[in-house]
């Protein structure tokens, strides 16, 4: 009996829960009718892209922020109901959101 089998015997529920969570995450983000606003700003001389105007739950917006940061391989944060992405990625972000089914409005610059 190897280590994997021993862990299965000790924690049988843990393995079942881990495998059942993955299919639920695929597309559980709430869609909205109003467009998400995609803005460009410079703070302390550095370009940033700001996404705001999402009317769903904060947790869904955080999941969306994480997914955008991973796909673009950039840093960013979620503050005050806004996603702040480091760099000018408006075109790529707008295309990602449109592919997901969101309507997006470009503002500034």
C-alpha positions as a Python dict, from the first residue, in 0.01 Angstrom:
ca = {
    (1, 'X'): (0, 0, 0),
    (2, 'X'): (158, 327, -110),
    (3, 'X'): (118, 676, 37),
    (4, 'X'): (-168, 770, -198),
    (5, 'X'): (-378, 473, -87),
    (6, 'X'): (-310, 550, 279),
    (7, 'X'): (-426, 908, 231),
    (8, 'X'): (-742, 786, 59),
    (9, 'X'): (-818, 568, 361),
    (10, 'X'): (-753, 849, 609),
    (11, 'X'): (-938, 1124, 416),
    (12, 'X'): (-1198, 971, 182),
    (13, 'X'): (-1420, 1283, 172),
    (14, 'X'): (-1136, 1518, 82),
    (15, 'X'): (-1064, 1350, -250),
    (16, 'X'): (-1430, 1346, -352),
    (17, 'X'): (-1476, 1718, -272),
    (18, 'X'): (-1165, 1822, -463),
    (19, 'X'): (-1277, 1647, -779),
    (20, 'X'): (-1633, 1783, -762),
    (21, 'X'): (-1530, 2151, -726),
    (22, 'X'): (-1356, 2184, -1063),
    (23, 'X'): (-1662, 2148, -1295),
    (24, 'X'): (-1860, 2407, -1098),
    (25, 'X'): (-1598, 2683, -1143),
    (26, 'X'): (-1605, 2683, -1523),
    (27, 'X'): (-1880, 2937, -1589),
    (28, 'X'): (-2054, 3044, -1269),
    (29, 'X'): (-2004, 3419, -1320),
    (30, 'X'): (-2322, 3625, -1328),
    (31, 'X'): (-2378, 3812, -1655),
    (32, 'X'): (-2522, 4162, -1662),
    (33, 'X'): (-2694, 4388, -1912),
    (34, 'X'): (-2505, 4713, -1842),
    (35, 'X'): (-2157, 4728, -1994),
    (36, 'X'): (-1840, 4697, -1789),
    (37, 'X'): (-1636, 5015, -1819),
    (38, 'X'): (-1272, 4969, -1923),
    (39, 'X'): (-1061, 5278, -1843),
    (40, 'X'): (-697, 5369, -1890),
    (41, 'X'): (-512, 5586, -1639),
    (42, 'X'): (-160, 5670, -1535),
    (43, 'X'): (-74, 5658, -1167),
    (44, 'X'): (272, 5771, -1060),
    (45, 'X'): (378, 5763, -1425),
    (46, 'X'): (279, 5400, -1479),
    (47, 'X'): (-11, 5287, -1699),
    (48, 'X'): (-301, 5090, -1547),
    (49, 'X'): (-627, 4952, -1679),
    (50, 'X'): (-935, 4981, -1458),
    (51, 'X'): (-1252, 4773, -1493),
    (52, 'X'): (-1562, 4891, -1310),
    (53, 'X'): (-1939, 4882, -1330),
    (54, 'X'): (-2000, 4514, -1249),
    (55, 'X'): (-2330, 4473, -1065),
    (56, 'X'): (-2296, 4109, -956),
    (57, 'X'): (-2146, 3964, -640),
    (58, 'X'): (-1798, 4070, -530),
    (59, 'X'): (-1684, 3708, -527),
    (60, 'X'): (-1772, 3669, -896),
    (61, 'X'): (-1581, 3988, -978),
    (62, 'X'): (-1279, 3859, -783),
    (63, 'X'): (-1287, 3534, -980),
    (64, 'X'): (-1302, 3735, -1302),
    (65, 'X'): (-1006, 3949, -1187),
    (66, 'X'): (-800, 3641, -1109),
    (67, 'X'): (-879, 3487, -1446),
    (68, 'X'): (-783, 3805, -1635),
    (69, 'X'): (-455, 3834, -1444),
    (70, 'X'): (-368, 3471, -1515),
    (71, 'X'): (-452, 3487, -1886),
    (72, 'X'): (-250, 3806, -1941),
    (73, 'X'): (28, 3710, -1696),
    (74, 'X'): (19, 4051, -1529),
    (75, 'X'): (-27, 4184, -1179),
    (76, 'X'): (-329, 4363, -1046),
    (77, 'X'): (-570, 4395, -759),
    (78, 'X'): (-937, 4418, -664),
    (79, 'X'): (-1026, 4729, -463),
    (80, 'X'): (-1347, 4927, -409),
    (81, 'X'): (-1548, 4723, -664),
    (82, 'X'): (-1282, 4786, -931),
    (83, 'X'): (-1030, 4558, -1098),
    (84, 'X'): (-694, 4731, -1141),
    (85, 'X'): (-458, 4568, -1393),
    (86, 'X'): (-97, 4683, -1427),
    (87, 'X'): (-28, 4803, -1780),
    (88, 'X'): (-236, 4910, -2080),
    (89, 'X'): (-422, 4593, -2178),
    (90, 'X'): (-758, 4743, -2276),
    (91, 'X'): (-785, 4569, -2612),
    (92, 'X'): (-692, 4224, -2479),
    (93, 'X'): (-916, 4258, -2172),
    (94, 'X'): (-1210, 4379, -2380),
    (95, 'X'): (-1169, 4082, -2614),
    (96, 'X'): (-1153, 3837, -2320),
    (97, 'X'): (-1469, 3984, -2169),
    (98, 'X'): (-1653, 3981, -2503),
    (99, 'X'): (-1559, 3615, -2551),
    (100, 'X'): (-1713, 3543, -2208),
    (101, 'X'): (-2036, 3720, -2308),
    (102, 'X'): (-1998, 4055, -2131),
    (103, 'X'): (-2064, 4388, -2297),
    (104, 'X'): (-1771, 4628, -2256),
    (105, 'X'): (-1740, 5002, -2302),
    (106, 'X'): (-1403, 5168, -2362),
    (107, 'X'): (-1347, 5498, -2182),
    (108, 'X'): (-1049, 5736, -2189),
    (109, 'X'): (-752, 5752, -2421),
}
